[in-house]
Amino acid sequence: MAIITLTTDFGEKDHFAGATKGAIYSELPDVRIVDISHSISPFSIPEAAYIIQNAYGSFPKGTIHIIGIDSEINPENKHIAVKLDDHFFICANNGIMSMICSEIAPEKIVEINIHDKIQTSFPVLDVFVKAACHIARGGTLEVIGKTINKIKPIKNIVPYVNDDKTQIIGSVIYIDNYGNVVTNIKRSFFEAIQKGRPFEISARNNKFKTIYKKYSDIVNFDIEESKRQDEGRGLVVFNSGDFLEIAVYKSNSGTVGSASTLMGLGLMDAVSVNFIK
């Protein structure tokens, strides 16, 4: 049974997500549809790229992923279908795939060209669904598009490193449901520049000299629980996706606050790492 996932910025209020599922079921009644997220910030390509990169690998090989972010077609925003790591991705060629493609080379990319056969003002519902159902039936990518060799890059996907390798300047690409702030600095990138040197991480007026293995490592469990004051303390970890993340222990925006609210960090804000010689 084919699996089709949906990642969009449609939200839950409007009809778009439900209509897209209905169109898929109308073509393939036995397909399995999985919602990855419909809560991507509107038109946020970095958020969508981060979510899909960290989610797709948990699905079986052959899964088809529809990504509905900034999908209106225009001369600078074509539609593509990509086969990568034995998964299929259908989206706009607006940089969403470049985060995954920076680590794994695509097996095939086509620019979708079936638009003349479809009357549409809602490309995710019409074009993306048609392409996904074609693939789910065992169809090849060449039938729905022409082969291309590269995709549009996403801005700020790779952190800046100065010439003498003493500083990394990254940026915030995602803020999760807990208000934790995720940067575009991956563990492998960090360690390749660090080479064992001590460091200081700076984000606005906040500085950190330790990266913990897990959130609770900041807690001193030798102290009686009633006397600890750990909730609300800032820390840095490499998260489950191996991205450098600035967090607050047991964060809650309504009580102790979060890394985003307490530190004033938003999307695309700079986060720097200075290495000490």
Steps between C-alpha positions, in 0.01 A plus 500: 500500500641838397566767764462870418604761758388863517708792628336840451436844644123453459423496873192324639232768456462503122384231260831459315647201689171310500436570132847377409441173685160461333656544155760231578238256626286566192785372283643236736244376756747256656788742548622591848532876570716629786506862617853604589397859574252762383637758744804625311518879528352648179750488212785399732731297279770446770237362743359263239848385398591427862177311570512281191870422539446375852176313430534321168759244612254345747276390212544187287693518175274596212293747704377803303527839673286794388638833628252783457692819582511801265374275220338748263669453165670794330808550279727491807315230694460183297377166633730202539493132592815355655606143566748500788605229746227276348232756596303731271448872567254727317530873563582838354859559391547774759783362713299262719695197378845655520552416869452128434686514168802658671557167678355241259524526121165464319460197277276693259337843475228596253327831440130414496337590167144365521344840570354533149283195574366641828292810569621617840517789741598262783814314385540284811146363455528453126856475366674356809221248565504385135876456511492315832227262388686431175811403697292294747366295207858421398536772237838647412606859554579550131128472416410804711804719440826572322829409664703783653838487672475736793257670733476853633714549812359628827656814646710466818498119494875488572637703792775754436855420617769769511835454327701399806231255614447669835132581457181344366201725437178307464135598502174387659306285254226359723323559830329189632181455700691548826657826383840336458713672237658281230796630298642393165824381669522122485715294735729372222558856374564631851748225588687533169571867577543460876777239492475455876536869591297665780227732377240758591156507338333842481138582422407862563614559861511132594823303514563126545824306537356148531300279264305236693419152375139528615279764658497350850881504521467856629332368817703420812310197623705496822298799620160438654231552239314766697818710518592489132438795274561336165179579312557801281879461481653541156714232341635379168471150353535325167139393448363176355572627149860587602438876467636742759202605713464767768239389750352569839465207740132397522407810305144626497421835342208545742701442821881482508537628144692359205828559321317701237305720743759539777796561271316694232604262222301475178533341158819592313659666804876449517666250735880505514759253626841642590786252540773575749856430387 
